[in-house]
Amino acid sequence: MEFFDSHSHYNDEKFNEDRQQLIKDTYNDGITKFVCAGYDIKSSLQALEISKKYEFIYSICGISPNDIPQSETELWKSIDEITEIISKNNDKKLVAIGEIGLDYYWNKENKELQKQGFIKQMELANKLELPIVIHSRDASVDTIEILKKYPVNKKGIFHCCQLNQEMIRQAIELGYYISFAGPITFKNVKNAEDCVKLVPMDKILIETDSPYLAPEPNRGKRNDSRNVKYVAQKIADIKGLLLEEVAKITYENAMRIFGILPRGRS
């Protein structure tokens, strides 16, 4: 049984002491593909470096809403820089633009700058024919409105999707994939079951968002891709499927949205 962790951050400093061994252990435990996600200039470069070192790791690059500069001048400077980095590395190991989007939970004062950064990187995705990976927190209305106004040709993924049924419903109607992470396993979480039931199996993904948001029974600990099995099991329980079925379907879904060819094909 193989698993695909569609979103992780092995470029995070929390992995500095044991990154190489942990990646090896994770692969040997059946997580045979995973994506390392950038969120600013530095982390995007690190994600690219890690993905080029390992055949089974892929990267995404972008500037997240929580890393958008606080002035328009600095924003465009950062956008130009990330555009150059992505354009120079637009190969089979870079599979999406992200994580990008809107976050009104942590940042309420720079909404317009967030929107500008989001739209500009969506335009870059269309230029390079790549999907996008969306971070949306407490910003569902504006996120959906922008996606409708500025369509992305290759669509993309709502990563670590907030458990908002209306946003999920509209995202699916627009053709986007929904990726669930550790929070759906939390004992005190609301809406998880209803949200998972909303997503058809051909649009569902699993992720860890490592090193954050470790699922039950490891909540509170440093997260890593091996814990993606608990997310898959929770989906299997809700959907009435076997773990093996969820692993296979989410693996194939990730391969499809990221444009990764199966083994033996070129």
SEFI-898669 format. One line per 4 residues: number of its first residue (from 1); their letters; for each residue x, y, z of N, C-alpha, C, O. Coordinates in steps of 0.02 Angstrom, whole numbers. Each point is the difference from the previous one (the first is absolute). Layout:
NUM> A> X:Y:Z:X:Y:Z:X:Y:Z:X:Y:Z ~ ...
END
This chain:
1> MEFF> 42:-60:0:-42:60:0:44:63:0:45:7:42 ~ -58:38:-90:39:61:-5:-44:62:13:-59:0:-15 ~ 90:51:44:-35:62:16:36:59:-32:60:-1:-10 ~ -100:53:-7:27:61:-29:-19:57:48:-59:18:5
5> DSHS> 108:11:28:-11:58:44:4:62:-45:54:20:-22 ~ -111:11:9:-3:53:-50:25:68:24:3:47:-39 ~ 14:-41:104:25:64:24:39:-9:65:-28:-23:51 ~ 92:40:-53:43:-4:59:52:55:-4:8:32:-52
9> HYND> 26:-21:108:51:53:3:65:-27:28:20:16:55 ~ 13:-59:-95:65:-26:23:55:52:-7:58:-12:17 ~ -76:72:-42:45:57:0:-3:39:65:35:50:8 ~ -76:-72:39:-7:33:64:59:-16:46:27:-55:-1
13> EKFN> -8:104:40:58:-8:45:-10:-55:52:48:-26:28 ~ -111:8:-14:-13:-54:48:27:-67:-23:5:-47:40 ~ 13:42:-104:28:-62:-27:76:4:-11:30:-46:-28 ~ 1:100:50:71:10:-15:45:-55:28:50:-18:-32
17> EDRQ> -67:-9:90:45:-48:32:-5:-71:-27:48:-38:4 ~ -106:20:-34:-8:-69:-21:-36:-7:-67:-29:-52:-15 ~ 32:104:-26:-38:2:-63:15:-61:-44:-46:-34:-23 ~ 109:21:10:19:-53:-46:-23:-69:24:-27:-39:-40
21> QLIK> 37:25:103:-21:-65:27:-76:-6:1:-27:-53:-14 ~ -7:107:32:-73:-1:3:-30:-12:-69:-48:-38:-7 ~ 75:70:-44:-25:-10:-68:9:-73:-20:-44:-29:-31 ~ 101:1:47:13:-71:-16:-50:-45:37:-28:-45:-30
25> DTYN> 18:58:95:-46:-41:40:-72:6:-26:-37:-49:-2 ~ 19:109:-18:-68:13:-26:-12:-40:-64:-52:-31:-7 ~ 99:33:-38:-6:-37:-62:-5:-75:14:-42:-34:-30 ~ 83:9:74:0:-72:16:-65:-21:35:-16:-59:2
29> DGIT> -20:107:26:-63:-15:34:-60:4:-47:-57:-6:22 ~ 69:15:-87:-54:-3:-49:-25:66:-25:-46:3:-41 ~ 75:53:64:-18:64:-27:49:13:-57:52:31:10 ~ -69:-55:-69:48:-5:-54:2:62:-46:40:4:-46
33> KFVC> -85:44:60:4:65:-34:-25:53:48:-49:-10:36 ~ 83:67:-36:-27:57:36:25:65:-30:50:2:-36 ~ -87:51:51:14:66:-27:27:44:56:-28:2:55 ~ 83:32:-69:29:48:46:-22:70:-23:14:20:-57
37> AGYD> -46:17:101:-32:63:-18:40:60:23:20:5:58 ~ -10:42:-105:28:64:18:-54:49:19:-59:-10:-17 ~ 77:63:53:-48:51:20:29:70:-4:-35:49:9 ~ 101:-44:-22:33:64:-13:61:-15:-43:9:-56:-23
41> IKSS> 34:106:12:57:-9:-44:47:-54:26:17:-47:-37 ~ 3:53:99:49:-46:29:-26:-72:2:34:-46:-22 ~ -95:37:46:-28:-68:6:-14:-31:-68:4:-61:-8 ~ -20:102:-41:-11:-26:-68:65:-26:-30:1:-52:-32
45> LQAL> 54:88:43:65:-23:-23:20:-65:35:28:-45:-31 ~ -44:41:96:16:-61:38:-43:-58:-25:25:-57:-5 ~ -88:70:-10:-44:-54:-26:27:-27:-65:0:-60:-11 ~ 21:105:-33:29:-21:-64:63:-43:11:9:-51:-33
49> EISK> 32:73:79:63:-37:14:-15:-70:26:32:-48:-22 ~ -80:42:67:-18:-66:28:-30:-45:-54:17:-59:-4 ~ -60:87:-38:-33:-41:-51:50:-26:-52:-9:-54:-28 ~ 60:93:15:51:-21:-49:47:-53:28:34:-36:-37
53> KYEF> -33:31:103:44:-49:33:-32:-69:4:35:-51:2 ~ -102:49:-2:-36:-63:7:-49:-10:-58:-39:45:-16 ~ 42:-103:-14:-42:-15:-58:-74:2:17:-41:19:-43 ~ 22:-36:104:-70:-8:19:-29:62:33:-58:-1:21
57> IYSI> 96:56:-16:-25:62:29:-8:52:-55:42:7:-44 ~ -98:29:47:-14:53:-48:-7:66:39:-8:1:61 ~ 11:54:-97:-1:65:33:-55:45:-29:-20:-7:-58 ~ -2:53:100:-42:55:-23:31:64:28:29:0:54
61> CGIS> -35:55:-92:32:63:19:-50:57:-4:-42:3:-45 ~ 48:43:92:-44:58:-1:8:41:63:40:-17:44 ~ -77:71:-40:0:44:59:-69:-4:32:-50:19:-31 ~ 47:-44:92:-63:-10:34:-28:67:25:36:49:4
65> PNDI> -101:-47:12:-29:63:25:30:23:65:0:59:16 ~ 27:-106:23:32:18:63:71:26:-9:32:21:48 ~ -7:-23:-109:68:23:-15:1:56:-52:52:18:-26 ~ -111:9:12:-5:57:-46:32:61:33:-17:15:58
69> PQSE> 61:20:-92:30:61:28:-54:53:17:-55:-2:-27 ~ 73:47:70:-49:49:25:-3:64:-41:-35:47:20 ~ 71:-44:-76:-6:59:-44:-6:-25:-72:23:-54:-16 ~ -55:95:-26:-11:-20:-69:67:-7:-37:8:-44:-42
73> TELW> 38:88:57:66:-3:-32:35:-65:15:27:-33:-45 ~ -27:14:108:33:-63:21:-38:-61:-27:31:-51:-16 ~ -97:57:11:-40:-55:-27:22:-15:-72:13:-58:-16 ~ -11:109:-26:18:-11:-71:72:-24:-7:15:-38:-45
77> KSID> 28:61:89:69:-24:-1:2:-75:15:35:-37:-34 ~ -73:16:84:-3:-71:18:-33:-42:-55:23:-55:-15 ~ -75:82:-16:-34:-35:-54:48:-9:-59:2:-54:-31 ~ 36:106:15:49:-6:-55:52:-53:16:21:-38:-44
81> EITE> 0:35:107:52:-48:20:-26:-71:-3:35:-45:-24 ~ -96:33:50:-26:-68:-1:-17:-21:-71:6:-59:-17 ~ -26:106:-25:-13:-14:-71:64:-24:-34:-2:-48:-39 ~ 57:82:52:64:-19:-30:21:-69:23:23:-41:-40
85> IISK> -30:27:105:19:-65:28:-42:-56:-32:28:-51:-21 ~ -93:61:17:-44:-51:-27:13:-10:-75:2:-57:-24 ~ 6:111:-12:11:-5:-72:65:-37:-16:3:-37:-49 ~ 47:47:90:65:-34:-11:-2:-73:19:41:-40:-22
89> NNDK> -89:21:64:-3:-69:25:-64:-35:-21:-21:-48:33 ~ -10:71:-86:-63:-30:-23:13:-67:-35:-1:-5:-61 ~ 13:-46:103:12:-67:-26:-48:-49:33:-47:21:33 ~ 59:-85:-42:-46:-51:24:-3:-6:76:-47:-29:27
93> KLVA> 97:57:8:0:-4:73:-38:57:32:-20:-6:58 ~ 9:61:-94:-41:55:25:-70:-10:-28:-10:5:-60 ~ -38:-20:103:-65:-24:-23:-59:48:10:-55:-14:-22 ~ 67:71:56:-54:47:10:28:66:26:57:4:22
97> IGEI> -99:49:-25:16:64:31:-35:2:67:-61:-7:4 ~ 99:16:49:-31:1:66:53:-2:55:59:-10:-14 ~ -79:18:76:-70:10:13:-16:74:-4:38:42:25 ~ -95:-27:-55:-21:69:-10:-73:6:23:-33:-51:11
101> GLDY> 9:112:-3:-70:7:19:-13:59:46:31:52:-7 ~ -78:-61:53:-21:53:45:-5:-26:71:-23:-56:11 ~ 43:97:37:-5:-19:71:-21:61:40:40:45:13 ~ -104:-43:6:-25:56:39:-2:-16:75:-23:41:40
105> YWNK> 46:-100:-22:4:-18:71:61:34:31:-5:33:52 ~ 63:-41:-84:62:29:26:11:72:-24:31:40:35 ~ -57:-24:-94:15:66:-31:-64:33:-24:-28:-20:-52 ~ 5:70:88:-61:35:-19:15:68:-30:-45:31:-29
109> ENKE> 107:-7:36:15:68:-19:25:7:-72:3:56:-26 ~ 14:-110:-7:29:4:-67:-39:-41:-52:30:-32:-43 ~ -96:32:49:-41:-42:-43:10:15:-74:3:-46:-41 ~ 3:109:23:8:18:-70:67:-24:-28:4:-22:-57
113> LQKQ> 49:26:97:65:-25:-21:-2:-76:-8:29:-27:-47 ~ -63:-7:92:-9:-72:-6:-35:-18:-65:22:-45:-36 ~ -75:81:20:-37:-13:-62:44:10:-61:-1:-40:-46 ~ 39:95:46:44:14:-57:52:-55:-9:13:-22:-56
117> GFIK> 17:0:111:50:-53:-3:-30:-66:-24:31:-36:-38 ~ -91:21:61:-36:-60:-20:-13:0:-75:16:-48:-35 ~ -45:102:11:-18:5:-71:61:-3:-44:0:-34:-51 ~ 53:69:69:60:2:-41:30:-70:-6:24:-19:-54
121> QMEL> -24:-19:108:28:-68:-3:-46:-49:-36:23:-49:-29 ~ -88:63:30:-46:-39:-41:14:11:-74:-2:-47:-40 ~ 17:109:22:17:16:-69:64:-36:-21:6:-23:-57 ~ 41:19:103:62:-37:-13:-14:-73:-12:30:-31:-44
125> ANKL> -75:2:84:-18:-70:-9:-28:-13:-69:16:-50:-32 ~ -58:95:8:-28:-7:-67:54:6:-54:-1:-37:-49 ~ 47:83:59:54:10:-48:43:-63:-6:21:-18:-55 ~ -9:-15:111:43:-59:1:-39:-65:-4:29:-54:2
129> ELPI> -95:58:-7:-45:-58:-4:9:-46:60:9:-61:-7 ~ -13:91:66:5:-38:63:-63:11:41:-33:52:-6 ~ 16:-101:48:-55:11:48:23:43:58:60:16:5 ~ -106:4:37:18:40:60:-19:-39:63:-44:-43:-1
133> VIHS> 78:59:55:-16:-28:66:-20:57:45:39:46:13 ~ -101:-49:11:-31:57:34:-1:-8:76:-20:-52:26 ~ 43:105:7:-8:8:72:-56:51:10:8:58:-19 ~ -63:-79:48:-56:46:13:-24:-10:71:-25:-53:18
137> RDAS> 32:106:22:-23:-4:70:-41:62:17:24:56:-5 ~ -86:-67:24:-47:53:17:-7:50:-58:-11:59:11 ~ 18:-84:-72:-2:43:-59:-37:-34:-57:16:11:-58 ~ -65:-53:75:-31:-42:-51:-36:40:-54:4:-17:-58
141> VDTI> -39:70:77:-39:38:-49:46:32:-51:-12:-5:-60 ~ 65:39:84:46:33:-47:39:-51:-41:14:12:-59 ~ 4:-69:90:37:-52:-37:-41:-25:-59:25:-3:-57 ~ -87:-15:69:-43:-26:-53:-14:54:-52:-1:-15:-60
145> EILK> -10:76:82:-13:55:-47:59:10:-48:-11:11:-59 ~ 72:-13:86:59:9:-42:8:-59:-49:16:11:-58 ~ -29:-71:81:6:-59:-44:-51:3:-56:14:-23:-56 ~ -71:51:69:-51:7:-53:19:55:-49:-11:-7:-60
149> KYPV> 39:61:85:17:57:-42:63:-11:-41:7:25:-55 ~ 40:-63:84:64:-13:-32:12:-75:-5:38:-28:40 ~ -71:-5:-87:4:-74:-4:71:-25:-11:39:29:-38 ~ -23:-83:72:65:-34:-8:-12:-60:-46:-42:-43:14
153> NKKG> 79:39:-67:-12:-51:-51:9:-71:27:-40:-44:-15 ~ 92:34:55:16:-67:27:-32:-12:68:11:-52:32 ~ -52:100:-11:-34:-5:66:51:-9:56:53:32:-1 ~ -67:-75:50:47:-9:55:-33:-30:61:-48:-38:-5
157> IFHC> 76:56:63:-16:-34:63:-13:50:56:38:48:8 ~ -90:-59:30:-9:35:63:37:-41:53:-25:-51:23 ~ 84:74:-5:43:-39:45:-22:10:73:-22:54:20 ~ 29:-108:18:-21:0:71:-66:38:6:-7:48:38
161> CQLN> -41:-70:-77:-61:38:-12:-38:16:65:-14:-45:40 ~ -2:108:-31:-40:20:57:-68:-34:-5:-28:-6:-55 ~ 2:-15:112:-62:-39:0:-61:45:-5:-37:10:48 ~ 29:17:-108:-54:46:-17:-38:-32:-58:24:-1:-57
165> QEMI> -84:-23:71:-37:-39:-50:-16:40:-63:5:-27:-55 ~ -24:90:63:-18:40:-58:61:12:-44:-5:-3:-62 ~ 63:17:92:61:11:-39:19:-64:-37:19:2:-59 ~ -23:-59:92:16:-64:-31:-47:-14:-58:22:-22:-54
169> RQAI> -86:35:64:-49:-12:-52:16:42:-63:-2:-25:-56 ~ 17:88:67:14:44:-57:67:-17:-32:8:4:-61 ~ 41:-23:102:66:-19:-27:-6:-60:-47:30:-2:-53 ~ -70:-47:74:-10:-60:-41:-36:18:-65:18:-25:-53
173> ELGY> -67:69:58:-36:22:-61:47:34:-49:-10:-4:-61 ~ 62:37:87:49:34:-43:53:-48:-26:42:19:-41 ~ -43:-81:64:46:-51:-25:62:-11:42:47:-32:-22 ~ -47:59:84:59:-6:43:-3:-64:42:-53:-27:15
177> YISF> 113:5:4:8:-57:45:0:26:73:19:57:13 ~ -39:-101:32:-1:17:71:48:-46:37:-6:-62:-4 ~ 53:91:40:49:-39:37:-12:6:75:-3:55:27 ~ -5:-112:5:-12:-1:72:64:-19:38:41:-39:-24
181> AGPI> -34:67:83:59:-12:42:-22:-20:70:-58:-19:11 ~ 104:22:37:-12:-23:68:-62:24:34:-31:-39:37 ~ 9:102:-47:-59:24:36:-63:-43:-7:-42:1:45 ~ 35:-38:-99:-62:-41:-6:0:-57:51:-52:-30:12
185> TFKN> 110:16:19:4:-54:50:-9:26:71:-8:-39:46 ~ 9:106:-37:-3:28:68:-68:-15:32:-52:5:-33 ~ 54:-23:96:-62:-20:35:-49:57:9:-60:-11:4 ~ 86:73:0:-45:57:13:-18:39:-62:-30:53:4
189> VKNA> 49:-79:-63:-12:37:-62:-74:-7:-21:-31:-52:9 ~ 5:105:-37:-69:-1:-24:0:-3:-76:46:24:-33 ~ -97:-54:6:-10:1:-73:42:-49:-40:-10:-8:-60 ~ 58:-26:92:46:-41:-39:-36:-53:-40:12:-8:-60
193> EDCV> -56:-29:92:-35:-54:-35:-41:26:-58:1:-28:-55 ~ -39:82:67:-42:28:-53:42:26:-58:-18:-8:-58 ~ 76:38:74:43:28:-52:32:-56:-42:3:5:-61 ~ 19:-58:93:30:-56:-36:-52:-33:-45:15:-19:-57
197> KLVP> -76:12:82:-53:-31:-40:-17:41:-62:-23:-28:-50 ~ 34:93:53:-16:44:-57:46:-12:-60:-20:12:-57 ~ 81:-36:70:50:-3:-53:-2:-67:-36:8:-52:32 ~ -20:52:-98:2:-63:-37:70:-29:1:49:36:4
201> MDKI> -44:-102:-8:64:-33:7:50:19:-54:61:-5:10 ~ -85:27:-68:48:19:-52:26:71:9:38:25:-42 ~ -57:9:97:24:68:14:32:6:69:10:56:24 ~ 4:-111:7:24:1:69:75:-17:3:24:-45:-35
205> LIET> 12:81:79:71:-12:11:13:-4:75:-41:22:40 ~ 99:-49:-22:21:-3:70:68:34:7:40:0:-46 ~ -28:28:104:63:35:13:13:1:75:-43:-16:41 ~ 105:36:-24:17:9:71:10:73:18:-11:19:57
209> DSPY> 34:22:-105:22:68:15:57:-1:52:7:46:40 ~ 32:-100:-42:56:-7:46:45:62:-2:9:30:-53 ~ 18:-10:111:-1:-33:66:-59:20:44:1:-11:61 ~ -52:42:-91:-56:26:38:-60:-48:0:-3:-46:-41
213> LAPE> -43:58:87:-66:-32:0:1:-76:0:-36:-32:-38 ~ 78:3:80:2:-73:4:-69:-27:19:-32:26:45 ~ 10:-79:-79:-67:-28:14:0:-41:65:52:-17:27 ~ -112:3:-4:-7:-50:54:26:-66:-27:-15:-17:-58
217> PNRG> 52:-22:96:13:6:72:64:37:17:24:-5:57 ~ 5:41:-105:64:34:12:-7:76:4:49:36:-8 ~ -109:-13:21:-13:72:4:47:33:50:10:-25:56 ~ 18:82:-75:45:36:45:73:-15:-11:43:36:24
221> KRND> -29:-90:-60:70:-18:-14:20:28:-69:-42:23:-38 ~ 107:-26:24:22:20:-66:-29:-48:-51:4:-61:8 ~ -33:88:-60:-33:-41:-50:50:-20:-55:47:36:-14 ~ -58:-94:-16:37:-19:-60:-45:-42:-45:-55:-19:20
225> SRNV> 78:4:-79:-43:-30:-52:-26:-69:18:-49:-23:-29 ~ 81:-12:75:-25:-66:20:-70:5:31:-38:-48:-3 ~ 22:106:31:-65:10:31:-57:10:-50:-58:4:20 ~ 75:-1:-84:-53:8:-50:-47:-61:0:-57:5:-22
229> KYVA> 81:-61:48:-42:-60:3:-60:10:46:-54:-27:-13 ~ 62:67:66:-56:13:45:-53:43:-33:-60:-9:12 ~ 82:55:-54:-48:41:-38:-39:-44:-49:-61:5:-6 ~ 98:-49:-28:-32:-46:-47:-49:-46:35:-55:-13:-26
233> QKIA> 73:-11:85:-44:-45:37:-64:35:21:-54:-30:-2 ~ 60:93:22:-60:38:20:-47:9:-60:-61:-7:8 ~ 89:21:-66:-42:6:-60:-33:-68:-16:-58:-2:-18 ~ 97:-51:25:-28:-67:-13:-58:-14:47:-51:-27:-21
237> DIKG> 58:44:84:-53:-11:49:-63:39:-18:-55:-26:4 ~ 64:89:-23:-57:42:-17:-35:-23:-64:-61:0:-5 ~ 102:-19:-43:-27:-19:-66:-22:-74:-4:-31:-21:-49 ~ 47:-17:101:-17:-71:-1:43:-39:-50:-25:-46:-33
241> LLLE> 89:63:29:46:-32:-46:56:-34:38:9:12:60 ~ 30:-53:-94:60:-29:29:57:51:-4:1:42:-45 ~ 45:-47:92:59:44:-2:36:-7:-66:23:50:-29 ~ -18:-111:4:36:-12:-63:-33:37:-58:34:25:-45
245> EVAK> -101:-21:46:-36:36:-53:15:75:2:12:31:-52 ~ -13:-3:112:14:72:7:72:15:-20:13:50:-33 ~ 33:-92:53:71:9:-18:8:1:-76:33:44:-27 ~ -63:-92:-6:7:-7:-73:-33:59:-36:30:29:-46
249> ITYE> -90:-11:66:-37:54:-35:35:67:10:8:38:-48 ~ 12:-22:110:32:64:12:68:4:-33:22:54:-21 ~ 13:-110:17:64:-3:-35:-10:17:-74:35:42:-28 ~ -84:-74:-3:-15:13:-71:-24:71:-12:18:31:-50
253> NAMR> -57:-5:97:-24:70:-6:59:49:1:3:47:-39 ~ 43:-59:86:59:45:6:43:-4:-63:23:52:-25 ~ -13:-112:0:39:-8:-62:-32:39:-57:34:30:-41 ~ -100:-31:38:-37:32:-54:4:76:5:18:34:-48
257> IFGI> -35:-5:106:-1:73:5:70:29:-5:8:56:-26 ~ 43:-92:49:68:26:-4:34:-17:-67:57:21:-12 ~ -92:-58:-30:27:-15:-66:61:-46:1:45:7:-41 ~ -44:-53:88:57:-47:7:-18:-64:-38:-52:-30:12
261> LPRG> 96:10:-56:-12:-60:-39:14:-63:41:47:0:40 ~ -87:-52:-49:12:-64:35:68:-29:-21:28:18:-51 ~ -4:-63:93:64:-33:-15:-3:-33:-69:-51:-28:-20 ~ 107:31:-16:5:-33:-64:-26:40:-58:1:-24:-57
265> RS> -25:87:71:-26:41:-54:43:63:-6:27:25:50 ~ -21:0:-109:40:60:-11:-34:47:-49:26:54:-15
END
